[in-house]
């Protein structure tokens, strides 16, 4: 049972320049949702949105209907939620005239922002041993894998609407040829993204999969809420998520519990392809393909089943 009315929400802009070289003046936008009556378990969900989506994806409220808000539902069930925008997207800020950061810098900025906010959250209850779960959707799941492999930010990770097979059908022969010998480094990736999209942060009309991401049963109000949550695409991240084997090397390095959840109607991801060997060093691994669910899982009729399963898995994986 979730009580969305028992939630306190706050907005923060986190300065990350001191923690990440080359990002002076950069700030990451975040929303924090905390149970007003106190957490049920010492588990905090740290959420990253997918390509061309802002942190608003985790707090959808079509015409005031808060049953689509992952953040309100989870915090109402007693679990704090932190949602951030990737640097340069949504409300996150790059200084005027600043060069677009490399993907590794965006990953480092996310790590710095989450660590800052987790530390602040812990300050409200210093005797509680907080456990963090990284939750990413689509491109955000890929970014979560990279972040965990590089910085071990979390005690567990949950990857939604994500697979390591990428989306090669959306790539040009030139891009596929350039990546034939392996995943390019971040500088080369930035060059390829610029060539593919025409900008480091292309507008919504340039995202190649934009038309494929809506669940077919969504109402006009829900589609409007999703549209309101859209932002520019983090080009290098979008491209990497489409490359076959995108973060396979990073996935093998994860040494925390891993959960992968995909929808049976997802036209972008074949959830049946996810296997434990792809996360070989994870101490525990679980994967589920959920019925009546497309790529944008937070608007599916079965979204509460996903959220409840995620909550129960997190309690089992990291709490206590």
N, C-alpha and C positions, 0 to 999 in steps of 0.2 A: 504494500500500500504506500502511495506517495502523496504527500501533502504539499502541493506547490505554493500554498499560501504561507507556509512556514519557512520562507526563504528570504535571506537578505542578499541583495546583489550590489556589487560595487565595481566601478570602472577604474583601471589604472593604466598609466603610461610609464613603461619601464625603460629607463636609460640603460643601454647595453654597451655604449662605447668604451666604458672603463674595463669591461671584461673581454671584449673582442677587438683585437687589433684592426685598425682600418675602418671602424664604425663610429667614429666620434660624432656626436650629435644625433645618432640614430636612436629611435624609441619604438618599443614594441607595445601595441595596444592589447589590453587584456580585460576580460570580465571575470569576476570571481563571484561564485554563488555558494553561500554558506547556510546550512540549516540554522534557523534562528534559535532553536531549542538545544543546539549542540549536535555534533556528529554522532551517528549511530555506531560507526566503526572508524578506526584511524586510517581510512582509505581516502585518498584524494585522486580524482580523475583529472588528468592534464590533457586537454583536447586540441588537436590541430585539424583545420578544415582541409578539404580537397582543393583541386585546381579551380581557380576562378571563383572560389567561395570564400567569404569572410567568416570570422568567428561567429557571426550571426546564424550560421548553419546549425549550431548547437543550441540556439535559443529561438526557434521559429515559433511565431504566434500569429497564424493567419486569422485576421479579424478578431483578435483577442482570445483565440482558442489556445490555451497554454498546454494542451495535451500533446502538442507537437514539439514541445521544448524539452530536449534531452537534459539540459542544464537544470531546469526547474524540477523535472521529474526526479532526477538523481539526487539533487540537493534536498528535495522534499522527502525522499526516502532516507535521508540522513547522511549523505555523502557529499562533501565539498567538491565543487567543479571549477576548474580554471580553464578558460578558453582564450587563445591568443591568435592574432593575425600574423602571418608570415611577413617578414620585413619587406616593406614596399607595397603591401597589399592592405586592403581594408583601412583600418585606422592607424596602422603602423606607419612611422614617418622616417623618410630619408631626407637629409638636409638638401635644400635647394641647390641644384647643380651637381650633386654627388653622383659619382659613378655607380652604376648598378653593382651591388655586391655579388660575389661569387656564391654558388650554392653552399659551399662549406661555411661561409660567413653567415648565411641565413640560418643554417642549422645551429651554428654556435650562438647566434642571437636568441633562437628559441630556447636553447639550453639555459642561457644566462637569465632569460626572463622567467622561465619556470622555476629555476633555483631561487631567484629573488622572491618570487611570490610564495613558494613553499616555505621559505624561511620566515616570511612575514606571517603566514598562516600559522606556523608553529609557534610564533611568539605569543599568540592568543591563548595557547595551552601548552606551555613548555614541558609539562610532565607527560604529555601524550607522545607516543612514538609514531609519527606519521609515516605512512607507506604510500608511495605514489605509483599510479598506473598511467602510463602513456597511452592515449587513445587517439588514433588517427583514422581519418576517412579518406580513401582513394589516394590522391597525391600526398595528403597529410599522413597517411599510414606509411608511405614510402619515406617521408621525411622523419617520421618517428623511428623507423628502423635505422636510418643513417645516424640520427641523434643518439640513439641508445648504443649503437656500435662504437661511436666516437667518444661519448661522454658518460655512459652508464648512468644516465639521469634517473631512471625509474627502477622500481622493484618488480615490475611486470609490464608487458605491453599487450594491447588489444588492437588488432588491425582489421578495419571494417572496409568492405568494398575494395579489396586489394589482392593482387596476385603478382608473382614474380615473372609471369610470362609477358607482361607489357601489353602493348596494343600495336603490333607491327603493321597492321592493316591501315593505320592512320599515318604512317610514315612514308616519306618519299623514297624512291630507290637511292637517291643521293645520300640521304641520311643513313639508310640501312647500310650502304656501302662504306660510309665513313666509320661505322661502328662494327664492321664485320670482324675486326680483330679484338674486340672487347669494348667495354664501357669506357668512353673517353674521360679524361680528367676534367675538372671543373672549368678550366679556361677554354678548352676545346668545346665543352658542352655549351658554354655561353655563346661561343661563335656559331655553333650549329643552331641554337635556339633563335639567335638573332636572324640567321638566314631563313629559318622556317617560319617564324612569326612576324618578322619585320621590326620587332622591338623587344627589349628585355622584359617589359611588362605589357604585353598586348592587351587590348581591350577585349570585352566579352565576345564580340563578333568574330574574333580570330581564334577562339578555342575550338579545335577540330571536333571535339566530342560533345559540344554543348547541347545539341539536339537529342542526344541519346541518353541523357542522364536522368530524365524524369520518370518516375513510376507512372505507368499508364493510367492508373485509377485516380490520380491526383485531381482534386477539384480546382476550379479557377482561383479560389482563395489561397490554396496551398501553393499552387504554381506562382502566385503573386508574391507569397512570402519567400519562396526560394529565389525569385528574381530580385527581391529587395536585399537578399543576403549576398548577391553576387558582387564580385570585384574584379580587378584586373588579374590576369593570370601571371603567376611567377613562371616565366617562360622556361628557364632552365629546369625547374622542378617538373613542370608539365611534360617537357620533352623526355627527361630521364624516366618518368613513370611509364612512358609509352615504349621505352626500349626493352627488348627481350632480355631478361636477366637483370633488369634495372639495379636492384640492390641485393642481388643474390649473395655476393661476397660478404656484405654487412650482415645479412640474415643469419648466416652460418655462425657469426661471431656472437650472437645474442646468448647470454647466459642467465636469463631470467625467464619465468613462465611466459608463454606466448599463446594468445588466443587469436584465431582468424575466423571472421564471420562474414559470409557473403550471401547474397540473395539469389534465389533460384531463377528469378526473372532478370537478373543483371545482364544487360547486353554488352557490357564492357569486360566483365570478369567471369571466368568459368571457375567457380569455387571448388569444383570437384578436382581440380588440378593441384590444389595445395596439399603438400605432404610433409610429414614430420621431418623427413631427411633434409628439407630445405632450411630447417631451424635445428640443425643437428645437435648443438650444444645447449639448447634450452632444457632446463631440468624437468619441465612439463610442457606438453603441447596439446592443444585442442583445436579442432576446426569444425565449423558447422555451416551447412547451407540451409538458409531459412526460407520457408514457403511464402508465397505471395509477397515477395519483396524484390524491388528493383535495385538500382545502383544507389539512389539517394534514400538510404535506409530510414532516415528520420521522418520520412513522410509516408512510409508504408503502413498498411492496415495492421501489420504484425509488429510494428516498431516497439511496442511495450514488451512483447515477448523477448525481443533482442535485448532491450535495456535491462530487463529483469535477469536474463541469463548472464549478461555481462556483469551485473551487480553480484550475483551469486558466485560467479567464477572468481571475481576479484576478492570477495570475502574469503574464499577457499584458498586462493593462490598466495595472498600476501597478508591477510589479517591474522591477528592472534599470535 
